[in-house]
């Protein structure tokens, strides 16, 4: 089944788009079919994949308002097996336009119905706010991945995001879960980075991935060349970290699936015994 993953954090500058671009690339590199949906009006994910402005005539704005389908709006990136529904400047006004639209929080969920099983992963790159655009992504997703910067204010507002996830789960989307937290911009030479990482792990436990994304100049350089860091310099420590994160996510999913299968088998045995 297709996994729909919302990459979200209401705080800006935490590596959200960098995580979306490079995690999607790493998944495609191991043979997965991947779609990225750029829901940020700034369009940084689209730029990060080198999508020319001329190729953004149709994108997330047009999909939101039913002017085209997801497949019509998707653009093939330079990464085999990876497409993106790009963002454009029109998306900046979508918030106001959505206010009076019926079923406004369900626009993307309904638009994605035809993509089921066409992709292994669909990643939403959300704006740095809990807006109607982010709400659309949360309603359409089955899990939320939270990039968290290893700096002093990292945990500020995170509890609000967790509460928002719970409210969305209760009202709109009962399958929504916190998939995990990925620590980004970690500087191992900085005691504060290590302290923040320890605090996050004590709060979220095993929801925090073992893989930590370090500060890395190659990650910062890559978007200016319109390339994911994994393509720009695969041997860099930043690129390797995202490859390891993809492997960890896949490994955890397999473990969860095995555990669920075992629970189902036990339930069937107990039912037969009864």
Beta strands, then each sheet from edge to edge (+ up, - down):
strand 1: 3-7
strand 2: 34-38
strand 3: 74-76
strand 4: 82-85
strand 5: 121-125
strand 6: 143-149
strand 7: 177-186
strand 8: 208-214
sheet 1: 3+ 4- 2- 5- 1- 6- 7- 8-
end
